[in-house]
Amino acid sequence: MRRMVGFFSGTGLLIAALVAVPRGAWGQASPARDFGVRVRIVSEARPVVGAMVGVGERRQTTDRQGEAVFRVGGGRHAIVVQAPGYAPFTDSVSVRVDTSMVIALESEVVEMEEIIVTSTRGDRRIEDEPVKVEVVTREEVEEKILMTPGSIAMLLNETPGLRVQETSPALGGAVIRIQGLQGRYTQLLSDGLPLYGGQAGSLGILQIPPIDLAQVEVIKGAASALYGASALGGAINLVSRRPSDDTEVMLNRTTRGGTDAVLWQSREISERFGYTALVSGHMQDRQFIDGDAWADLPMYRRLVARPRVYVQTNGITAMVTSGLMMEDREGGGVVPDGSAFPQELGTTRFDVGATARRLIGGSLQVDVRGSAVVTSHDHTFGDTREEDRHATTFVEASLRGSAGAHYWVAGAALQRDAYTADLLPAFDYGYWIPSLFVQDEVAFSSRIIGSFSLRADHHSEYGAFIAPRVTSLFRLRDDASLRLTAGRGFFGPTPFTEETEEVGLSRVLPPQGLEAEVADLVSADLSWTVSGVETNVSVFSSRIAHALRVVERPGALELVNLPSHTRTSGVDALARYRREPFG
């Protein structure tokens, strides 16, 4: 079955059969008057694997036969079915004997899309997530493609709680700040993989074409419990489009000398195999808009290629991807004393990644993912040249399942971040970070859902850290909800900050005696809808110990930990009015 996350929802759900079978056929009732309930989920006579089925307060995912089996007491119980690509199904059944039922689902394209969130490891509808997640849907992605087909910067800048801040005017660099925190605390992911490295850098978001994105998921606040140290301030997950039978070509030219050419192709070779492929070229001429001798828009020439292959067979769903990005940038100009100060940057990035999941019976599912990325830079600051390589390797394995009202995930991960500076070896590093993590979601009732996450990391340079996160969802009424979050995260310092990326490492003293940054974050999010107006108000606060800062020394810059805590607090609000299409 094709899994089109967030764009296809199902209608016409039908209880195909409700059959009472004799006791003992597949389970004897216990003295406590428990009965067996077997639910089979199908679509076009084929089993739907991985659907979430709830009977009363118990939940399970369907196995390779599309079945979930429960033991419940006698009486009437609510039945809920949720599956990516289908509208949620809700009904009730009176259980007086062992009962078997088949629910047939029919999928079709509809106007109102259902948003499934993947970045919280639960693959749930956004309305059911206790963790607050902002989602940029495909409709919004398509709108920004027409404006900036070569970059996701505008797409992210219009998301509540996010700010794209320019850090290097000479080269056009920018970082993503979530709820006022530094850009280096934001983890950028592609389908849950760090394909842009442990730190995406100030050009990462400017080098990603959005045409192959299905949606963008943003977790604001401490996400270290889910994704480790690099997600201290939050995580942004770029979810790719799944195979269809489409070919899209885009040509774009701006009045400021920008040119974009993009080709995206997608094919479903069979029910089991499919692929997508992106090839794009982007150019920008250097522009001196205000008439001085310093470039206001840098020149760049960029080539991007990314194929993805999808496989679904024998209960296994897998995706394999690779990417190549090559770019040359040139900025700078003439400084006030009349001398030339060019800034140039050549970047080559290559990555490979894969994800796979398999149901192993009942409600248990195994997830495995891994990636490797190498980025090379050739950087010129005036008469100073720097060459370096960043490398990030990542592998993770997890097991998820359900038991009663609990939906849990447990796993282990290993990440290595390495940096080599050809001309500045004092800045070289290689860090290993093994991790263990666990998460448990509990449906206390239909209106209260809680989630607890805990991650233990051991940084080879900065030691061991525990990162907890507690979230809760309160459905105040059908059109109003409140989410409360508290969490802790840490960040292992590197030489790369907004200031050092702008001036280079040649002017920076080699780091000595630094401590890891540790942050405590809390937030409250209230959402409600009245007369078609959706409103969300978020209140957030953070406190960071040992925050890293750049201070000026005679003839150089130095990285130091601040002796006191740094605090950031704020409020962001969004109101959106929706109407059905006319005509």
Disulfide bonds with the S-S distance in Angstrom:
none
